[in-house]
Amino acid sequence: RNKYYFLFIRNSKGVTMAITYEFIAKANITSNTTTVSFTSLSTSYTHFYLWASARTTKNAGVAWDNIYTNFNNQTTNDITTIFYGGTGPGEGGQTYTSGDLAGIMTISAVTSAIITSNIFSNSLVFIPNFQGTQPKTALGISAMENGAAGDSAYFLNAAGYTTTTAITSIDITAVGSPYIQYTNFYLYGLKTTT
């Protein structure tokens, strides 16, 4: 596995610690796929960091498609979310605390097939303290643009989970239409070393 030094800090005892992140797994889509799963995840890390570059086959409606991220196969009743999104330069966003964009971790504005060819959205998800005994949280950010058309969209999402068990699996599901070829997901683990 590749190891990268991310940040150096000094604790209250004067000990310098390195926060490192290590590559865990990847999913490179080669044909239409609806769900990507990372399973049997190691608890040797403190945090998870997920990066996605995604596009779906969706060809109608708005210029994005939702990605739902689920931990340990939880039901929507176990999750509280705040979802904020907007489109276009200078336009304000909307906050969703109920309905189809709430109750599950929606991390992405996936570029759909009505967008300029070969453009993929980009999303980052941070999952802190995933192995602790406290309820779990996650933070996601997504961005997309429409090439020559000059359109753009952004989405922010924060989620809280009732579970207090360690996260050992992550499912990433395209809600409206399947992911297309060249969609990629990368999972990294972060931990502190001295």
N, C-alpha and C positions, 0 to 999 in steps of 0.2 A: 504494500500500500504506500501511496505517496504521502509524505508528511510535510506540512508547510508551517513555518513559524508565522503566527498571525500578529501577536502583540506581546510585549514584555512589560510586566508590572512588578512593583516592589510592595510586599505586604507590610503590616505593622511591625513585624520583627526584623525588617530589613532584608528579607529573603527575596531575591529576584525570581519571578516565575514567568514562564512562557505559556501563553495560551496558543495552543496549536490546533490546526484542523487537519483532518485526515480524510482522504477519499474512502468511502465505504462501498458504494455501488452506483451503477448507472443503468438506465434503460434507454436504448436507442431504438426508436420505432422504425420498423422496416415495412409494415403493412398496416392497414386500418385496425386500430385497437381502441377499445373503450376504457379499459382500466389497467393501470400499472400498479404493481404491488412490490413493496420492499418488506420482506418478512425476516423473522428470526434475527432481529436487530440486536447488536451487542450492547450491553449496559456498561461497557468500559469507558464511555464518553459521558460528558456532562450535558451537552447541548447537541441538537441536530440543526443542520442548515441544508435546505433543499433549494436547488436551482432548476428552473424549467424554461425551456424554449419550445413553445407549442403552437400548433395550428390544427384545426379540425376541418371536417368536410362540410360543415354548415354552410348553406348557400342562400339563406333568406333571413329577413328580419334585420336585427342590429348587427353591427360589425364585430361582435365578440361572442364568445361562447363561454359558459362558466365551467370551471374545474372545481370539483368538490374533493377535499382532502379529509380522509377519515383515519383516526388512530384507534388501533385495537378493536376495529369493528363496532365502534360505539353507535348508538342510535341518536337521532337528532334531539331527543328529549334530554340528552346528557350535556348539551352544548349551548352556550349563550354567545351570540356574536354581535358585533357592530361592524357594518359594512358601509364603506363610503366610496362613491365613484363619480366620475365626471367625464365628459367628452368635449373635444375641441379646445382650441387655444382660448384662455381667458374665461372659460365657462365654469360656473360653480358646480359643485357636485351634490349628490343626494345621499342621505344616510338611511340605511335600511336596518331596522331592528326587529322586523317581523316579516312574514311572507316567505317566498321561495329563496330569498338571499340570506335568510337568517336560520339559525338552528343547526348550521353546519359550517365548517371552515371553507369559505369560498376564496381561493387564493389567486384566481387569475382572470384576466380578460384575454381569452384565447382568440387569436386572430382567425376569423372564419374564411371560407372560400370566396366570399364576395370582396375580400380585400386583395390588393395588388399581389400578384403571384410572388412566391418565395419570401414573403414577409411572415415572421413568426413573432408572437408576443414573448415577453420576458417577465418572469416572476421569481421572487425570492421569498422563502418562508423560513422564519427563525422559530425554533421550538426549544425554549430554555428549560433546564432542569427536568428533563424528561424522565429521569429514573428516580426522582425523589418521591416522598410520601405525600406531598402536598398536591392539591388539584392542579391540573396541567393548563398551560396557556400556549398560545401561538400567535405570531404576528406575520401577516403576509402583505406584499406589495407587488403590483403588476403594472405593466405599461405596454402599450402597443401604438403603432402608427400605420398610416395607410399610404406610404410612399408618395407618389406624385399628387395624390388627392389632398395631401396636407392635413388629413384628419388624425386625431389622436384620442386616446382614452387612458385613464389611470384608475386604479382601484386600490384601496387600503382596507385591510380586514384584521380585526382582533377577535380572538375566540378564547373562551374559558370553558374548561371541561370539569365535570364532577369527579372523574376518575382519579384515584390516588395511586394507581399501580403504574409501573414503568411502561413506557411505550415500546412495544416490541414489533409492531407492524404499522405500515403506512400504506393506504390505498389512495390513488390519485385518479379520479374518474371524470371523464369528459361527459357533461350532462346532456347536451343536445345532440351531438354527433361525434363519431370516433376521431381519435387523433390520426393524422396522416403521417406518411413516411417523413423522416428527418426531424420529427419531434423528439426532444431529448430531455431526460430527467437525470440529475446528478444529486446524490446524497452524501453529505459530509458529516463527520463527527468532530466536535470541539471538546477539548479538555485542557486542564491546567497541569503543568509539570514544573518541577523545580530544578 
